[in-house]
Amino acid sequence: MALGDMWLETGADLPVCRVMDKDGTPAGVLLGFPIDLQARRIIEGDWQVPARLGGDLDTFVHDGLMALGGRFLWIFNAQGAARIYPDCSAQVPCVFDPKAQVAASTAHALMEDAAYDARFDKGLFDALGVDGEGWFPAGLTAHDGLHRLLPNHYLDLHSWSVQRSWSGPAAQTTDPDQVVAQIVDIVQAQIEALINGPKQVAMALTAGRETRMLLACARPYIKQVEFVTVTGSDRHQLDTVMASRIAAKFGLTHRTLVRTAASDQQRDLFIRRGGHCNADSNSHFHPSVWPIAGSHVMISGNGGEIARAFFWREADTPQTALTPSMLTARFGLKDVAALNDALSQWLDSLKGTNSLTILDIAYQEHRDGAWYAAQFCSDPGLVRQAPLLTTRSAALMMQLPADWKRTHRLSHEVVARQWPELEQFPYNSLGYLRDRVMKLRRVIADPQIVLKKLRKLRG
């Protein structure tokens, strides 16, 4: 497919939608599974940005991104500019080689096997502990000369340089109640769109905060949604027990998927499809969701951590001096020179932004964008959507007061307004003794968990 002087090649399972401005002037294409928040529908075919080209380009693109939910990549081509914009979490990932001037979803799609193996940086892969709980933040990848496009940035396809496009909200909200109402509406708009789409809707049901919040938002649609839990022992025991209790109490249509271990060959393919950028528990158990891969779209709670101070510490203030080493510690990663250099440049791009907001953006870009979203290609059979991850909702979550984030108040407020009876079930707990036994078993099974916790103490 020709886009001006560019050539675009996509797989059969990756939809392509043409983008136009309000007057019908072409503005590139969307790749993936975007949702029109205003129309509350999945975008198929053509889509018009609710703004006109001809003025400030950054404002036009911002208006377009604010109008969208779902997961997508926008290849913009208009007004003499050629750029790639990810969604707020880069959920259709983009890696690029500036020397060769090529971009793709993953190193596996970009390189032949010989080049893939020759350029693989095993030293960095091992140093970051990627064959476990580690990953590649800060635009790094497992291959020499290959970079990841992070959320809130765009790739200029003329200069092959990356520019930051957003540095966080201008100010904290003075009306958190209105923020809650807007987030609920954004989530519900996407649930409605998916219900009216071509596949059945499966919503993750776990013991966690984000899935409880989504369940509360889904209350008007529960007869049209199938709630799904991966069941098993160890880390899945909490979800197994709590999800069954919630489903029984409220009469939810509940489907359990037995945790299924991947074979060595299946795990190797998962890791390679993702460009060797992730190899954690998802690679071990991804076949668990295969029974619904062809029939359903899966809704998850990814992104809600932005609203609950995930990388904050008790003593942090808006003026806390953040360093690369401090960030790597909070990620639970080793102090690696290449990562520190990349994070130093990343921090430079956020000069003037308060430190608490920087920590929120760090979660959005380095965890959601570089860990969660980077796995999009690893197991492509099941389409996944995270309705908390939109440009609008991410900005809204960052605008919440600091005390809301520290006390995880957003999830409680959403549940209290949409389905207060859900609060009777504790979050991520089966009681003190059972919780301690489960944690002990996890540590015995994987001592790397202790090392990760100890590294976080450095931050």
C-alpha positions as CSV (number, residue, x, y, z in Angstrom):
1,M,0.0,0.0,0.0
2,A,1.5,3.4,-1.1
3,L,1.3,6.4,1.3
4,G,2.9,9.2,-0.7
5,D,6.6,8.2,-1.0
6,M,6.2,5.5,1.7
7,W,5.3,1.9,1.3
8,L,3.1,0.1,3.9
9,E,2.8,-3.6,4.3
10,T,0.4,-5.1,6.8
11,G,-0.7,-8.6,7.8
12,A,-4.2,-9.9,7.0
13,D,-5.3,-9.6,10.6
14,L,-4.3,-6.0,11.1
15,P,-7.1,-3.6,9.9
16,V,-6.2,-0.4,8.1
17,C,-8.6,2.6,8.2
18,R,-8.1,5.8,6.1
19,V,-8.1,9.0,8.1
20,M,-9.4,12.3,6.8
21,D,-10.0,15.7,8.3
22,K,-13.4,17.3,8.8
23,D,-13.5,18.3,5.2
24,G,-12.4,15.0,3.8
25,T,-8.8,15.9,3.2
26,P,-6.6,12.7,3.6
27,A,-4.5,12.6,6.8
28,G,-2.9,9.1,6.7
29,V,-4.1,5.8,8.1
30,L,-4.9,4.1,11.4
31,L,-3.6,0.6,11.9
32,G,-5.2,-1.6,14.5
33,F,-8.5,-1.6,16.4
34,P,-9.5,2.1,17.0
35,I,-12.8,3.2,18.6
36,D,-14.6,6.5,17.9
37,L,-15.5,7.7,21.5
38,Q,-18.1,10.1,20.4
39,A,-19.9,7.7,18.1
40,R,-19.3,4.8,20.5
41,R,-18.4,2.5,17.6
42,I,-15.5,0.5,16.2
43,I,-13.8,2.3,13.4
44,E,-13.9,0.4,10.1
45,G,-13.1,1.9,6.7
46,D,-12.8,5.7,6.8
47,W,-12.7,8.0,9.8
48,Q,-12.8,11.8,10.0
49,V,-10.9,13.7,12.7
50,P,-13.3,16.3,14.3
51,A,-11.0,19.1,13.2
52,R,-9.6,20.6,10.0
53,L,-6.1,20.5,8.5
54,G,-4.5,23.8,7.5
55,G,-3.8,25.2,10.9
56,D,-1.4,24.0,13.6
57,L,-0.4,20.4,12.9
58,D,0.2,19.4,16.5
59,T,-3.3,20.7,17.6
60,F,-4.9,18.8,14.7
61,V,-3.2,15.5,15.7
62,H,-4.0,16.1,19.4
63,D,-7.7,16.6,18.6
64,G,-7.6,13.3,16.7
65,L,-6.0,11.4,19.4
66,M,-8.3,12.8,22.1
67,A,-11.3,11.5,20.0
68,L,-10.0,7.9,19.9
69,G,-10.1,4.8,22.1
70,G,-9.0,1.3,21.4
71,R,-5.5,0.3,20.2
72,F,-4.0,1.8,17.1
73,L,-1.0,3.4,15.3
74,W,-1.6,6.5,13.3
75,I,0.7,6.9,10.2
76,F,0.1,10.6,9.5
77,N,0.9,11.9,6.0
78,A,-0.3,15.5,5.2
79,Q,0.8,19.1,5.1
80,G,4.3,18.0,4.0
81,A,4.7,15.9,7.2
82,A,5.1,12.2,7.5
83,R,5.0,10.9,11.1
84,I,4.0,7.9,13.1
85,Y,1.9,8.5,16.3
86,P,1.1,5.7,18.7
87,D,-1.9,5.6,20.9
88,C,-1.5,6.6,24.5
89,S,0.2,3.3,25.4
90,A,1.7,2.3,22.0
91,Q,-0.7,-0.7,21.9
92,V,0.1,-1.3,18.3
93,P,3.9,-1.2,18.8
94,C,6.4,0.4,16.5
95,V,10.2,-0.3,16.4
96,F,12.4,1.5,13.9
97,D,15.9,1.5,12.4
98,P,16.9,5.1,11.6
99,K,19.9,4.1,9.6
100,A,18.0,1.8,7.3
101,Q,14.9,4.1,7.5
102,V,12.4,1.3,8.1
103,A,9.8,0.7,10.8
104,A,7.8,-2.3,11.8
105,S,5.7,-3.7,14.7
106,T,8.5,-5.9,16.0
107,A,12.1,-7.0,15.1
108,H,10.6,-10.4,14.1
109,A,8.6,-8.6,11.3
110,L,11.4,-6.4,10.3
111,M,14.4,-8.8,10.0
112,E,15.2,-12.1,8.3
113,D,16.3,-14.7,10.8
114,A,20.0,-14.3,10.1
115,A,19.9,-10.6,10.8
116,Y,17.7,-11.1,13.8
117,D,20.1,-13.4,15.4
118,A,23.2,-11.4,14.4
119,R,21.9,-8.1,15.9
120,F,20.5,-9.7,19.1
121,D,22.1,-8.0,22.1
122,K,22.2,-10.9,24.5
123,G,24.4,-8.9,27.0
124,L,21.7,-6.3,27.4
125,F,18.9,-8.9,27.4
126,D,20.6,-10.7,30.3
127,A,21.6,-7.6,32.2
128,L,17.9,-6.4,32.2
129,G,16.7,-9.9,33.3
130,V,14.3,-10.1,30.4
131,D,14.2,-13.9,30.5
132,G,12.2,-13.4,33.7
133,E,10.5,-10.3,35.1
134,G,12.6,-7.7,33.2
135,W,11.9,-5.8,30.0
136,F,13.3,-3.0,27.8
137,P,12.1,0.5,28.9
138,A,13.2,3.9,27.5
139,G,13.0,3.1,23.9
140,L,15.5,0.2,24.1
141,T,15.1,-3.1,22.3
142,A,16.9,-6.4,22.2
143,H,18.5,-5.6,18.8
144,D,21.4,-3.3,18.0
145,G,20.3,-0.2,16.1
146,L,16.6,-0.8,16.7
147,H,14.6,1.6,18.8
148,R,11.0,1.5,20.2
149,L,8.6,4.4,19.7
150,L,7.3,5.3,23.2
151,P,3.8,6.7,24.0
152,N,3.5,10.5,23.9
153,H,6.2,10.7,21.1
154,Y,6.1,10.7,17.3
155,L,8.6,9.4,14.8
156,D,9.4,11.9,12.0
157,L,9.7,9.8,8.9
158,H,11.7,12.5,7.1
159,S,14.5,12.9,9.7
160,W,13.9,9.5,11.4
161,S,14.1,11.3,14.7
162,V,11.8,11.0,17.7
163,Q,10.0,14.0,19.2
164,R,8.0,14.2,22.4
165,S,4.5,15.3,21.7
166,W,3.0,15.5,25.2
167,S,4.6,16.3,28.6
168,G,1.6,15.7,31.0
169,P,-1.4,17.7,32.0
170,A,-1.1,21.5,32.6
171,A,-2.5,21.3,36.1
172,Q,-4.2,19.2,38.7
173,T,-8.0,19.1,38.5
174,T,-10.1,21.2,40.8
175,D,-13.1,18.9,40.2
176,P,-12.2,15.2,40.7
177,D,-15.8,14.2,40.6
178,Q,-16.1,15.4,37.0
179,V,-12.9,13.4,36.2
180,V,-14.5,10.3,37.5
181,A,-17.6,10.8,35.5
182,Q,-15.6,11.4,32.3
183,I,-13.5,8.2,32.9
184,V,-16.6,6.2,33.4
185,D,-18.1,7.6,30.1
186,I,-14.9,6.8,28.2
187,V,-14.9,3.2,29.4
188,Q,-18.6,2.7,28.7
189,A,-18.2,4.2,25.2
190,Q,-15.7,1.5,24.4
191,I,-17.7,-1.3,26.0
192,E,-20.7,-0.3,23.9
193,A,-18.6,-0.2,20.8
194,L,-17.2,-3.6,21.3
195,I,-20.6,-5.1,22.2
196,N,-21.9,-3.9,18.9
197,G,-18.8,-5.2,17.1
198,P,-18.2,-8.5,15.3
199,K,-17.0,-10.6,18.2
200,Q,-18.3,-11.5,21.6
201,V,-16.9,-9.5,24.5
202,A,-14.9,-11.2,27.3
203,M,-14.0,-9.0,30.3
204,A,-11.3,-10.1,32.7
205,L,-12.6,-10.8,36.2
206,T,-9.9,-11.0,38.8
207,A,-9.3,-10.0,42.4
208,G,-7.7,-6.7,41.4
209,R,-8.7,-3.1,41.4
210,E,-8.8,-2.3,37.7
211,T,-11.0,-5.2,36.7
212,R,-13.4,-4.4,39.6
213,M,-13.6,-0.8,38.3
214,L,-14.4,-2.1,34.8
215,L,-17.0,-4.5,36.1
216,A,-18.7,-1.5,37.8
217,C,-18.7,0.4,34.6
218,A,-20.0,-2.6,32.7
219,R,-23.1,-2.9,35.0
220,P,-25.6,-1.8,32.3
221,Y,-24.1,-4.4,29.9
222,I,-23.6,-7.5,32.0
223,K,-26.1,-9.6,30.1
224,Q,-24.0,-8.9,26.9
225,V,-20.6,-9.6,28.4
226,E,-18.9,-12.9,29.3
227,F,-16.6,-12.5,32.3
228,V,-13.4,-14.6,32.1
229,T,-10.9,-15.8,34.7
230,V,-7.7,-17.7,34.2
231,T,-7.7,-20.2,37.1
232,G,-4.9,-22.1,38.7
233,S,-2.8,-22.2,41.8
234,D,-0.1,-19.8,43.1
235,R,-0.6,-16.3,41.6
236,H,-3.8,-17.3,40.0
237,Q,-5.4,-18.6,43.2
238,L,-6.6,-15.1,44.3
239,D,-8.3,-14.5,41.0
240,T,-9.8,-18.1,41.0
241,V,-11.4,-17.7,44.4
242,M,-12.5,-14.1,44.3
243,A,-13.8,-14.1,40.8
244,S,-16.0,-17.1,41.5
245,R,-17.4,-15.4,44.6
246,I,-18.2,-12.2,42.7
247,A,-19.8,-14.1,39.7
248,A,-21.9,-16.2,42.0
249,K,-23.1,-13.3,44.0
250,F,-24.2,-11.2,41.1
251,G,-25.2,-13.8,38.6
252,L,-22.5,-13.0,36.0
253,T,-22.0,-15.1,33.0
254,H,-18.6,-16.4,34.1
255,R,-16.2,-18.6,32.1
256,T,-13.1,-20.1,33.6
257,L,-10.0,-20.9,31.5
258,V,-7.6,-23.4,33.1
259,R,-4.1,-22.0,33.3
260,T,-2.2,-23.8,30.5
261,A,1.6,-24.0,30.3
262,A,3.2,-23.2,26.9
263,S,5.5,-25.8,25.4
264,D,9.1,-24.8,24.9
265,Q,8.4,-24.2,21.2
266,Q,5.3,-22.1,22.0
267,R,7.2,-20.0,24.5
268,D,10.2,-19.5,22.1
269,L,7.8,-18.3,19.4
270,F,6.0,-15.9,21.8
271,I,9.3,-14.4,22.8
272,R,10.6,-14.1,19.2
273,R,7.4,-12.6,17.9
274,G,7.8,-9.9,20.4
275,G,11.4,-9.2,19.4
276,H,12.8,-10.7,22.6
277,C,11.6,-7.7,24.5
278,N,9.5,-9.8,27.0
279,A,9.8,-13.3,28.4
280,D,7.8,-13.2,31.7
281,S,4.9,-15.3,32.9
282,N,2.8,-14.3,29.9
283,S,5.2,-16.3,27.7
284,H,4.8,-19.3,30.0
285,F,1.0,-19.3,30.2
286,H,-0.4,-17.5,27.1
287,P,-2.1,-20.6,25.7
288,S,-4.6,-20.3,28.5
289,V,-6.6,-17.8,26.5
290,W,-6.6,-19.7,23.2
291,P,-10.1,-21.2,23.7
292,I,-11.6,-17.7,23.2
293,A,-9.1,-16.3,20.7
294,G,-11.2,-16.7,17.6
295,S,-14.5,-15.8,19.1
296,H,-14.0,-13.0,21.6
297,V,-12.3,-9.6,22.1
298,M,-10.8,-9.4,25.6
299,I,-11.2,-6.3,27.8
300,S,-8.5,-5.9,30.5
301,G,-7.8,-3.3,33.2
302,N,-4.3,-2.3,32.1
303,G,-3.6,1.4,32.6
304,G,-5.4,2.0,35.9
305,E,-2.0,2.0,37.7
306,I,-1.5,5.5,36.3
307,A,-4.1,6.7,38.8
308,R,-2.6,5.0,41.9
309,A,0.9,6.3,42.3
310,F,2.5,3.0,41.2
311,F,6.1,4.4,41.0
312,W,5.7,6.9,43.9
313,R,7.4,6.7,47.3
314,E,6.0,8.1,50.5
315,A,8.5,10.9,50.6
316,D,8.1,12.0,47.0
317,T,7.0,15.6,46.3
318,P,6.6,17.5,43.0
319,Q,10.2,18.8,43.5
320,T,11.8,15.4,44.2
321,A,15.0,15.1,42.2
322,L,14.6,12.1,39.9
323,T,17.7,10.3,38.5
324,P,18.0,7.4,36.0
325,S,19.3,5.1,38.8
326,M,16.3,6.0,40.9
327,L,13.9,5.1,38.1
328,T,15.6,1.8,37.3
329,A,15.3,0.9,41.0
330,R,11.6,1.7,41.0
331,F,11.2,-0.5,37.9
332,G,12.9,-3.3,39.8
333,L,15.6,-3.5,37.2
334,K,19.4,-3.7,37.5
335,D,21.5,-0.6,37.3
336,V,22.6,-0.9,33.6
337,A,24.6,1.8,31.8
338,A,22.6,1.6,28.5
339,L,19.3,2.0,30.4
340,N,20.6,4.8,32.6
341,D,21.8,6.7,29.5
342,A,18.4,6.3,27.8
343,L,16.6,7.4,30.9
344,S,18.8,10.4,31.2
345,Q,17.7,11.6,27.8
346,W,14.1,10.7,28.7
347,L,14.3,12.8,31.8
348,D,15.7,15.7,29.8
349,S,12.7,15.6,27.6
350,L,10.5,16.3,30.6
351,K,12.3,19.3,32.1
352,G,9.8,21.6,33.7
353,T,7.3,18.9,34.5
354,N,6.8,18.2,38.2
355,S,8.3,15.0,39.5
356,L,5.0,13.3,40.5
357,T,3.7,13.7,37.0
358,I,7.0,12.4,35.6
359,L,6.5,9.2,37.7
360,D,3.0,8.8,36.3
361,I,4.3,9.3,32.8
362,A,7.1,6.8,33.5
363,Y,4.5,4.2,34.2
364,Q,2.5,5.0,31.1
365,E,5.5,5.0,28.8
366,H,8.0,2.5,30.3
367,R,5.6,0.0,31.8
368,D,2.4,0.2,29.7
369,G,4.1,1.1,26.5
370,A,7.3,-0.9,26.7
371,W,6.1,-4.0,28.6
372,Y,2.3,-4.5,28.3
373,A,1.8,-3.1,24.8
374,A,5.1,-4.5,23.4
375,Q,3.5,-8.0,23.6
376,F,0.9,-7.2,21.0
377,C,2.6,-9.3,18.4
378,S,3.7,-12.1,20.7
379,D,0.3,-13.9,20.8
380,P,-1.7,-12.3,18.0
381,G,-4.7,-14.6,18.0
382,L,-6.7,-12.8,20.7
383,V,-7.6,-9.1,20.2
384,R,-7.2,-7.3,23.5
385,Q,-8.6,-3.9,24.5
386,A,-7.8,-1.8,27.6
387,P,-10.5,0.9,27.9
388,L,-8.6,2.8,30.6
389,L,-5.8,3.4,28.1
390,T,-6.9,6.3,25.9
391,T,-5.3,9.7,25.4
392,R,-8.2,11.4,27.3
393,S,-8.4,9.0,30.2
394,A,-4.6,8.8,30.8
395,A,-4.6,12.6,31.0
396,L,-7.6,12.6,33.3
397,M,-6.0,10.1,35.6
398,M,-2.8,12.2,35.8
399,Q,-4.9,15.2,36.8
400,L,-6.3,13.6,39.9
401,P,-5.1,15.0,43.3
402,A,-2.1,13.3,44.8
403,D,-4.0,12.1,47.8
404,W,-6.5,10.3,45.5
405,K,-3.6,8.5,43.8
406,R,-1.8,7.5,47.1
407,T,-5.1,6.1,48.5
408,H,-6.2,4.4,45.3
409,R,-9.4,6.4,45.5
410,L,-10.4,6.3,41.8
411,S,-11.4,2.6,41.8
412,H,-13.4,3.1,45.0
413,E,-15.2,6.2,43.6
414,V,-16.1,4.4,40.4
415,V,-17.4,1.4,42.2
416,A,-19.3,3.5,44.7
417,R,-21.1,5.4,42.0
418,Q,-21.7,2.5,39.5
419,W,-22.1,-0.6,41.6
420,P,-21.4,-0.1,45.4
421,E,-22.2,-3.7,46.3
422,L,-18.9,-4.7,44.8
423,E,-17.1,-3.1,47.6
424,Q,-18.0,-6.0,49.9
425,F,-15.3,-8.1,48.3
426,P,-11.7,-7.3,49.3
427,Y,-9.0,-6.4,46.7
428,N,-6.2,-8.9,46.1
429,S,-6.7,-10.7,49.4
430,L,-8.1,-13.9,50.8
431,G,-7.1,-13.1,54.4
432,Y,-3.8,-12.5,56.1
433,L,-2.7,-16.1,56.6
434,R,-3.7,-17.3,53.1
435,D,-2.0,-14.3,51.5
436,R,1.2,-15.0,53.4
437,V,1.2,-18.6,52.3
438,M,0.7,-17.7,48.7
439,K,3.5,-15.1,48.8
440,L,5.9,-17.6,50.4
441,R,5.1,-20.2,47.7
442,R,5.7,-17.6,45.0
443,V,9.1,-16.7,46.5
444,I,10.1,-20.3,46.8
445,A,9.1,-21.0,43.2
446,D,10.8,-17.9,41.8
447,P,13.6,-16.3,44.0
448,Q,14.0,-13.5,41.4
449,I,10.9,-11.9,42.9
450,V,12.9,-11.2,46.1
451,L,15.8,-9.7,44.1
452,K,13.4,-7.5,42.3
453,K,11.9,-6.3,45.5
454,L,15.3,-5.6,47.0
455,R,16.3,-3.5,43.8
456,K,13.1,-1.4,44.3
457,L,14.4,-0.4,47.8
458,R,17.2,1.5,46.1
459,G,14.7,4.0,44.6
